[in-house]
Each structure stands twice: as structure tokens, then as C-alpha cells.
Amino acid sequence: MTQPTLFVEVHILQSLPPSNANRDDSGTPKQALYGGVRRARVSSQAWKRATRTEFAKNVEPADRATRTKRIASLLAERLTRPATEGGTGLEAAQAGADRLTAALLEPLGITKSSKKEEQSAYLLFFGKRQLDAIVKLLNGRAAELAALPDADLKAEIGKLPVVATLTTGHPAEVALFGRMVADLPALNVDAAVQVAHALSTHAVRTEFDYYTAVDDENTEDHGAGMIGTVEFNSSTLYRYAVLGVHQLRDNLSSAEDTSETAVRFVDAFTRSMPTGHQNSFAHRTLPHLVLLTVRTDQPVNLVSAYEEPIVGVTGLATESAVRLAGELKSVASTWGAEPVRTLAAYNAEADKLTAVFGPSVAFPQLLDSLGELVGQWLANGEITKADA
């Protein structure tokens, strides 16, 4: 029997003032050619990082995830806490913790080929509580095990379910964004979220800001202490992400956690902003429009609404929103791909938006409605087509 699926799509229109939120290796704002013209682009990686950072603001530090090559030092620090708190035998405890850490991480196969001994070969994404769970596997025998010869230590650690411990109890961030370890597929977690590269709905051109800095202590000449340039552009972006609620449920197991995490993801994705050159441009804005489409068949990115670039006369945001409404309606009529539900929060005044998206609701109300829909699906396996 095919597993039922539920996709929550987030479509956002957001205008950025002069900014360089995501730059390439030469310092130029990232761009892409689409519809025959050059567009502003913010990479999916940049916006996922910004979303994770925003998401973590409302998570207790102990419940957060971290992506790092320093898993060994984090684990060793946990193993030496008793000695640190007691203040005695710290040096011996640290030496024993290093041996235990190496033995515990060996089954993961992530320490080989590292250029630095204290770092793993991979950026590993895991929950901080998962490290605590690994320590608990020792059952208070850390000092005893650390005193064993290498062969005996390896044999004892081999009896412990270290890999299995990292495959359960995922924090919400890992459940959302997934994890891949090429050398140990057992550690892989299928991501519940996909994020598209944000593209401007119109053509852009890169501009240059020529700036100078004054040496405050130089009173002898009137020249600049430093001069330079930074590249920037301005854009109205179409942002898109899709959350597979069914995959999120599999990753988290708990229906309550799944519903809560789904709502918090939409909130974090909407409010997040990559921080490149943030101090120089203060480009943090909020969207003109947030559209949620709920589907049970397949996700549909509506970026094709802007394959023909918008040419603004009195602005770009309203026309971008109208174009998005037209695309949603066109996809539904042409392909029969009509969302089960549509929720929207917007500030543009256009009758066509209301006709296609329904009336605008306040963003907190939109999140509440989403939580109810996801909860309904988790409880009943379906969502009725009644008006939201």
C-alpha cells in the first residue's frame, strides 16, 4: 500500500533593497540566467542556513542540533564533566576521555582522512542530546573502560549501539534538513524539506558602491584612510520551499512534534534572512506575500510565473503577486493540480489575489490554520476540501 503523502508548499514574494545577501567567490551578488535575462539569486544553501538559525532561536540550547567536524571534542568534553565538576584527576580524565572518544566514534567511520587530528573528515549534523545518549551507553563505566588495553576497549565498545543511538531521537533541525554520511548510509536521514534558489521576478543589474573610510586620528591630510568598492543589487524575490509532512513524521515519530515542527519551520523560513553584508546594507525585510499551498500528490514550484520577466513601472511586488495568482490558477486548470487547501497573507490590493488565494489573513492566524490542517492529516490521514 502506498504511503499517503502531504506536502506543505511555501511561496514567498519579498523585496530586498540594495544588498549583497549572498555573494560568490569574487564578492559579486549571486545571479542566474532565467527566461533569457540575468536574475538576482540567493542560493538554497544560504537560505537553509538562515532558516536553521532562525528556527534555533526558539529551541532550548540542549535540544538544538549542530553541524560540525568537532564531534570528538564535544563528546570528550561530556566525558570529562564529572572530573571538571569535582576538580580532581582532571588530567587523567581528559586522557581517558580522548581514548574513549576515539573508540566510540570509530564505528561511525568519520574520523579517517581528516587533516586535523581533532576534527572528523565530515561536517556531521546531529543533536546535542544524541551525544548525551552516547555517554549514557557507558552506564557509568567510563573510568573502567578507559583503563582497558586497546584491544579490550575496542571489544567492549563494539558491544554498544553507538550507530543506532545516532539514528534515533533526532532533533527537529535534523528531521527537517536531513543528514548524509557517504561512508555510513545507516546514519543518513532523508530531509523533509526542499528549498529552491530564490530568484528575482525581474531582470537585475549589479551596481557598485564606492566607499571611503576616514582615519579619525589623522589631522595632517584630508585623504581617505581606506577606499574600496562593494557590489550590490536590489530585487523582488520569489522564494519557494516544500515540506513533506509524511517524511517529517517518519523522522520524528511523534505526531505532536511533527505538527509543531511544521508550523515552526514555516515561521522560521518566512522570517529568516541571509546575513551577507548585513551591517553595510541592513537589508532585513518582511515579505509582501506568503502563500501556503497544501497538496497530497506532488509539489509544484510556481517559478514559471516569472519565466517572462516582470517590467515594473510603478513597482514590482503587486505585479509579481498577480502573476503568481495567475500561475497557480493556470497550473490547476491545465494539469488538474489544484491544492487541497490554500492559505495566504499579503498586503497587495488586487481583486485577482483574493479570487485565487482567498482573503488575506494575519500571519499568526495563517500559522494557526496550518497547525490545524497538519494535525487533521496526522490524525485522519486526509484533509477535507472545505474552505480554510
N, C-alpha and C positions, 0 to 999 in steps of 0.2 A: 504494500500500500504506500502510495506517495505521501510523504510528509507535507502537511499543509504549510503554506508559506505566508508571511505577512511582511510587506515592505513599507517603510515609512520614508518618503522622499522629502527632502528639504530643498526648496528652491528659494534663493535669496537674491534680491537686487539691492546693491549697495554702492554708493558713490564715495570715492576717495578723492580728497583734494590733492594738490601737489604732494607727491610722496614717492618713496622708494622702499616699499614694504618688503620686497623680496627681490634680491639682485643676483646677477650671475657672477662668474669668476672675475669679470672685468669691472664690476661695480655698476653695470647697466641694469635698470629695472627689467625683469624677465618679460619676454614677449613671445608671441606666437603668430604665425600666419594662418588666418582662418577667413574663409569667404573672400579670398583674394586681397585682403588688407591686413596690415600689421595691427595686432591687438595687444593691449596690456594683459599680462598673465601673472597670477600668483600660484605657485606650484601647490599641488595637493599635499606634499610633504610639509611645506611651511604652514599650511592652514591646519593640518592634523596636529602638528606640534603646538600651535596656538590653542587649538581646541583642548588638547590634553592639559595644558597649563591652566586654562580657564576652568575645566572640569575639576581639577585637583583643588581648586580654591575652597570647595565645599566638602572636602574629604578630610577626615582626621589623618594626621601625618602617618600614624601607624598602619592605616588601611590603604595607603597610596601605593602605586606602582612606581618602579624606577627602571630606566633603561641605561645600562652601564656595563663597562668592562671590569668594574671593580667589585664584582660579586665576592671575590676571595677576601678582600679586606673587610667588607661588610659582614661576612659570615664569621671571620676571625674576631671581629670586634664583639659580636654577640657571644662567642665562646669565652672571651676573657672578661665579660662583665662581672661575674662573681668575684674574681680576683681584684678587679678595679674597684668594686664597691667595698671589698674587705680590706684593701690596702696592703695585702701581704702576698708574697710569692708571685708578684706580677710578671717578672721577667720569665720565670719558668712557665707560667700560664700562657704567656704570649708565644713561647717556643712550641709548647704543646698544641696551642690553637692553630698555629701555622701547619703543623703536621696533620692535624685532624681535618683542617680545611682542605688541604691538598687531597687527602684520601676521600673526603665526602664529595668533592667536585670531579674526581677522576671519572666516575661513571657517566658524567654528562659529556665528556669529550670536548670541552670548550676551552681547556687551558693550553692545548698544544698550539704550536706555531705563533705564540704571542711574542712580540718583540720585547715586551717588558714583562719580567717575571711576575710582577704583582697584578698584571692585567690579563684578562681572558682574551681569547682570539676573537670573540664575538661581542657585540653590544647585545646583552641579554636583557629581555624585558620580563620582569617578574614582580610579584607582590612582596612587600616587606614582611608581611605575616607569613609568607611561604618560607622565608628564611628562618623565622622563629619556629616554624613547624619542623624544619630540618634539624634544628638544635634539639627539639623535643624528642626526636628519634633516638638520641643518645641516652635518654632516660637517666640523666644524672651521672653517667659513666664517663664523662669527658676526660677527667684526670686518669682514670683507669685505662682507657683506650689509648690515650696519648703516651702512656708508658710502655706499650707493647712494641715488640720489634716490627719492622716494616711489613714483613710477610703476614704476621698475625693481625696487624692493624688492618691491612687490606682485606683479609678474610672476614674479619668482624664487620667492617663497613659494608662489605659485599652482601651481608645479610639484611641490610637496611633498605627500605623502599625509597631511596633518595629521588630517583627519577619520577616515581609515582607521586611523590609529595609535590613536585613542581607541576604536575599535570592536573591537580585538583585545587579547589579553593582559590580560583583566580580572582584578583581584584577587578572592579568594573572596567578600568582602563585597558587591561589585557583582554578582557572579554570583548570589548568594543573594537580595539585596533589590531588584535591578533599578535601572533609571535611565530617566527620561523627560525629554526636551527637546522641548517642543511645537513649536518653530520649526525643528528639525532632526531629523526622525524617524530619520535614519541613526544617530544617537547613542543611540537607545533600546535598552535591554536588558530583555527580559522577565524579571520576577522569578521565581525558582524557589521562593520561599517566600510563603505567605499566612498571616497571623496574625489571629486573631479578637480582638475585645474580650473581656477576661476579665470574667466575671460571677460574682457570688456565687450559691451554690446555694440561698440562703435570702433572706428579706426582711431589710433593714437599716434602721437609722435613724441619722441624723447626730447626733453629740454635740459638745459644746463644752468645750474645755479653757481655763479661765480661769487665766492665769498672771501672776506679778509678777516683777520684777527689782529687786534691791537695789543702790543706789549705795554701793559699798564705802567711798567717801571721805566720805559724808555721815554725820556723827556728831551732827548737831543735831536732826533729827527722825526719826521712826520710819516715815514713809510710804515707799511703794514708789517707786523711781526710774522705773519704767515698768510699765504694766499692759496686758494685751491678751488676745485670745482666738484660738484656732486650732481649726478644725473637724476632726473625725476620725470614723472608724468602724472596726469590726472585721468580718472576713469570712472565709469559706472560699470560695475562688475556683475556678471551673472555667476552665482555660486551654487553648487549642487552637491548634495551628499545623499546617500541612501543607507538606511539602517534595516538589516534583516532581523526582525524581531525573533523569528524562529531560531536563527543561529545564536542570537544573544541569549535566548532561553537555554539552549543547549550548553553554552559556555558558563552560564551562571547557575543553572538548575532551578533556582528559586523564582517562582512567578512574581512574587512581590519585589524582589531585587531587579528583575527584568523590567517591570513596568516603571519603577523608579529610575533606573538607569537610562531607559529610553527617553524619558522626559528630560532628565538632566543633560543627556547628550544634545538634544535639540536646543536646549537653553544655552549650553556652552558653545556649540558650533555657531549659533546665531550671534552671540555676544563677543566671540573671540576675534582677535586681530593680530596678524604677524607684526613683529616689532622692529623690523629693519628701519633704521634711521628715524625711529620714533621721536627721539629728542630733537631732531632737526626739523621735523615736519608736523608733529602732533596730529597724525592723520587718523586717530581713532574715531570712527563714526558709528552710527547705528543704521540698520537697513531702512530702505524705503518700503520694502515689501518682504514678508516671509510667507511663503506658500507651502503648506504640507499636503501632499497627495498620498493617500493610503491605497495600496494595491495588493492583490493576492496572486497575481500572475507573474509579472516581471517588472523590473524598474524601467523607467523611461526618462532619460536625460533630455530636457527640452531646449538644449543649447541651439538646436537648429532654428529656433525662432530668430536667431541673430546671424545666420549664415549670410544674409544680406545685411550689411552693417547699417545701423541707425545713423541718420544725419540729423542732428539736433538743430533746431532754430531757436527755440526758447527753453532749451534744456533737454536732457536725455532720459531722465528717470521715468516720467509718465509714459512716454512713447515706448520705453523698454517694457514697462508693466503691461501696456495694451498689447504689445507684440507677444508677450508671454501668454496672456489670456487667449489670444488667437491661436497660438501653437497648441496649447492644451486642448482647446476645442477641436482643432483640426485633427490631432492625433486620435482623439476619441471617436470622431466621425469616420475617419479614413480606416483606422485599424480596429475599431471596436474596443480600443484600450481605454475605457473610461475608469477613473479611480473609483474605489468603493466609497471613499469619503474625501472631501476637500475642506481644508481649514485655511484661513488666511488672515493676516494682519497687515494692513497697508495704510498709507496716508495720501495716496493719489486719489483725486476726484475724477473718476471716469465711470460712466454707466456700464461700459463693457466689462470692467473688472467685477462689479457686483453681479452681473448676469452670469459670468463664468465661475468666479471664485466663491460667490456668495458674499454676504455682508462682512465687512471687516470687523474683527473682534480684537479686543486688547490682548497683547501678547501673553500676559499671565493667564487669561481665560483660554487662549489657544493651547497653552501647555496643559491646563486642567482637562480640556476636552481630549487632548491626545492621551493623557493618562487613563481616562475612562475608556477610550477606544481600545488601547492596548490591553487593559485589564479585561475588557469584554472578550477579546480574542483569546487571551490566555485561558479564560475560564470556560468558554464555549466553543472555541475553535472556529469562530466565524464572527463577522461584523455585519450587522444589518445595513441596508441601504437607506435607512431613514435619515432625514436631514440632521446634520450635526448641530 
